[in-house]
Amino acid sequence: MNWLSASPGVVLTAYHPSGNNAVAGSNAKESEETVPSSRRSGQYTMNHDNSKKSTERPQMDRSSSQDSLDELSMDDYWKELENIHETSKNNHREQEVVVVKEPDEGELEEEWLKEAGLSNLFGESTGDSLDSMVFLSTLTRTQTAAVQKRVETVSQTLRKKNKPYQVPDVRDIFRQQSDSKEKVSGESEPSSVTARETKNEAQDEVKDDPEFNLGISEKTTLLEDVPVSETDINLEISFAEQAANLKDSSIGKMCKDKEDDTLLPNFRLPKDKTGTTKIGDLAPQDMKKVYSLALIELTALYDLLGTEFKQQKAIKIKTKDSGLFGVPLSVLLEQDQKKVPGTRIPLIFHKLISQIEEARLDTEGLLRIPGVAARVKSLCQELEAKFYEGTFNWESVKQHDAASLLKLFIRELPQPLLTVEYLKAFQDVQNLPTKKHQLQALNLLVLLLPEANRDTLKILLEFLQRVIDHRDKNKMTLNNVAMVMAPNLFTFHGLGSKTIEQSEFVMAAGTANVMRFMIKYQKLLWTIPKFIVNQVRKQNTASQKKEKKDKAMKKLLKKMAYDKEKHEKQDKSPNDADVPQGVIRVQAPHLSKVSMAIQLTEELKASDIVARFLSQKSGVVQALKKEEVFLYEIGGNIGERCLDDDTYMKDLYQLNPNAEWVIKCKHS
């Protein structure tokens, strides 16, 4: 369902409060008076351009909807949408228009290659693409196919436009992978290697490396040797490769789930002995690689499953540079970090959640029942004036009013929390054939969100789960909460009005279903798949080899590197001599015992090493809690990685024998 491209140009309306700040919702009684009676008969009013009349909601189409949800279960969604509509209508807001222009031919693919870090595969910098060749050599079959498809489109477009700079043939680009590997490895090969041979060779190099499994093993091997469970999420093999193998196999058919769609399976992650990597565990330089790989992997998965993946691009608009509501997340964080250094989510967002929780989460209809409209409006204005001064009286804020303010904050963001670029991709998750595919796609989409959006979304989802945990008393189940919150996250001002009129129920059920997935599987969604981490390791290893064997290095740099290496060897030789085989030296610069030799055993975990250091009697140690310090893997084939407690150290050491091991506080 292409709800962003229903017309040549799509208008996104970003609302910003005028002198009288916008509000959210009304009280229950007021709601019953203002909500049109048409809601019960299948109609509701949408105020897209302030001139449209109420539209009739189409009859439910179970065959085209992801979830077989009946009218009763969707009632909360329609009621929330009506509350949002009434809020907008009754509080005359100033509008700023964001135009999402339909891209010209090849423009979308060119932007995609830039986002993936592969812009030097075309244009004026084509000749200087050795780094990209190293990057390409670590891709899987399906990832390579996704890149080739975009490069071909861009190349054809540039030739049509007769660009003055050289436009390479896609076969030449992937042939250069062979050339780059010659420079890295020092080996020579015939110059007539074809694109297919080069591609296969790159895959064979990765496949034959015992340290890394990137998900490109033979189909028969995958199907016969890897135990597969319907509820297991395999993070060791590329999602797109899994889908390709399933699609091509005789025992797997790409068909939609047939079970009751309202029931969500209990997906689980099989234990990884080298440790689970969460968002926030990797250094920024490695997270950049994760972003590029996640974008390529998601595109490959969508290509394979026949779902169109298009990043939307909004033209920048003038936004508020101060205040609380209608202010970009980046601006909010900038002003908040001046008051609370290191804060990662807006202070007002955190405070509103705290205010709701202070009144306990047992309140029936929490999040569903709106606050009193006039009171919420007054609170909104008062917050704008007094929040940063610290003079706002939070004791006067009732729980339902705080919930309405929280939802208002989300809706008032100048660009959606899920971003303009990926909002449609989040919604299109519902079109993927199985729940496992949907979960895999959401995992990759979360990796693509900007840090501020991702952190704010995480706090929101954790809060929503706490509300659901009190469902026996507040009557807010997973379905209820998803129905109420979906319109606030997905019906961004003015987005896709034509599609809403044409296919209301499908969009409503689909976005509510995606909301359910994000809440229920949030812990899994913040996990970085192992195959992506391994690709990062492979890139780092290849880059290091390239740097070491670069014949163009100047003599001065060689001498500097030699002197540095000699100096480091002199410094390290005493310690290295003290460390026998099967022993690692762990550093803890912030603790009283700054270094310790640790014997590796089959059962030794990261938590065991931390516990040994914390067991040392010291005032510094006593001031720290076990939850505050972690063991880090630093260097070798990774930049920096915070290890989870259940990481088996011997297995990880075999994966990265050149790493250093440091105990420190997270983000220190």
Phi, psi and omega in degrees: 000111187266083188269003172255344185241034180287343179220163183305325176226131182254134182257121174258128182256112178265119184267138175231136183301139176270207180305319174264107187296149183291156181228172181234125166080184178208171179286170188299317181295314180299323180298318183293332179282324186269337182288127180301144179295343181297345181299321181286338181259009174098020178231155171204165186258132174241127183258073187284317181229025177062014179225345183287148174272169182298144182252154181271130180283128182296156175295148182298131178245095184297328185291331183257359180262146179293320181250141176273069183263135183272177183301321183295316182291337179270357187300320180297326180296310183296321181295319178295320179296322178293320178299318178298316180297315181295322178299315181295320185288322186276348181237081187312105184257149172286146182241141169239138187258130174251118182264124173260105186277136174295124185292153174288169180303127178084344183294320180296316180293323179295318178294322179298315180296324177295315179298326181279000180078023183241029182294337181278011172276352178212166176085200188291337183263017184303321184290342183250066188237029181297320179299320178294325179294321175297317178300312182297329182292346181261000184279156175279175179303309185291324177295317178299319179297321179295319178293314180302318181300317181287322179296319179298316180297315180296317181299315179297319181295316181295324178294321179296324182275357179054050178298144184292332182273166186293136175250110184285153172283139183303328178294326178292322181298312183282342172289330180295340176303321179295318181296319181295324179290331175295320181291325181287315187265344181080007180268157178243145179224162178301141182285354183263021179297131181281166180299319181294318180296318180296317179299314180295322181296317179298320179292320180297322180299318179289317183296323184280349179283115184293344183281334189233138172240107183260007176083033181236023177289166184299150184300317182296322179296316180299315186285326186269325190262337183261116179295129184244129175243146181298333183255001176274135175256110182277111180262359182272338182242136180314134180300317180293323177294320177299316180294321180294317180295322178292320181294322184276343184280157179284339183265352181240131178239138180278085180229159182290151175302139182256348182287174180302116185288345180283347179262125180258130181291160177270079179297144179222157178258117175301147185294133177252118185292337178273004174099144176274134181256120179260158173301130184102349180276339185260156177290155182305321182294327177282329178294330175297319177293321178300318180301311181299315181293322179295320178297315180293318181296316179298317179297318178297319179295315179295319178302313185293324183270004175076023179251130182289131177243114180227125172282131177271151181230116180266139175290136182296140179236164176284127181236169178295142180252012176198168180105198184238307184264135181080018181252136179303147180304319182298321179291317178302313182294324179298316180284330179287325181290342174289331180267320180230090182304136177088356180296142187247347175230154182304138181299321181294323179296314179296318182293320180297319178295317178298320180296319178296319184284334178298329180272013181072152183260016181274352185300125182295134178077016179303132185081329181277317181278121183284160175284174178288125189304310183296320181291319179296321179298316179295318179297321180298315179294320181292322178298316180302325184273329192241350188300309183284342176281343181078017182253004180287136181270097182288341180295339181275355184270118178280158188298314181295327177294318179297321178296320178294322178294322178298314180293324178298316180304315181296314183291329186278353178304135182303328172229148188300153180302327179273006177071148176298321184300320190242004181301315180294322179296322176298316181292323183289352175305326181298340183275351179287149194292327184231161179297326179295318176298319180297318180293319178298318180295318179297322177303314181290322180295320178299322178296335183274347182290146173301153186303315182297317179295317182295316180295319180293318178298321181298313179298320179297312182295322177297320177296315180298323177294323178294324175298315181296327179298340178257024187299333180298331181255320183272353177063023179252095179279177177303316180297316181299313182296318180298318180297322183284321186275334183304314180298331181286332179266329190254334180268067177295143188318114174079358185290126168059041184299322181296319181292324178300318179293325185278329188211062187295312186293320180299316180293318181297309180296321182294313181291324176296324179292319177297321178298318177301315180300314184296324180286310187292321186252026188299324180295321179291324184294336181266018177261134175273119182306142182298325182295330177285318177299320179293326176293323175298317178300317181296318178297316180298318179297315180295320180295321179295320178295319180297317181295320183291328187249023179282109184290343182276003182296135181290153183298326180296316179295325178297316182294319179297318180295321180294316180297320180295316181297318180297318180296317180295322180296321179295322180290324188268341187302321179297316180294315183299325180293334181277349185255103179284176180298138178081013179234138175244150176257124182255130179260143176219074187300338183264358180253169184294317176267105191277348181207146180206135174274129185241125176282125179281133174230169182298327187258358182292127180247165179300321181297328179295321180293316178300317181299323179298318180291319182289342180284346178290129183288118180196146177296325178296316181295319182296332180284346180255146175258156181302327183288349186264343183241147183220158173270133182246143171260118186233128176084191188073237180261017178220151177290295177200137183217125175280127186268139173283160188301330186268016177288126176276115192293325180294320178295318180291322179300321178294330178283325183221074185292343182264008182284157169257156186236120187228136174260128179200171177283149181292140180065019178271000000 
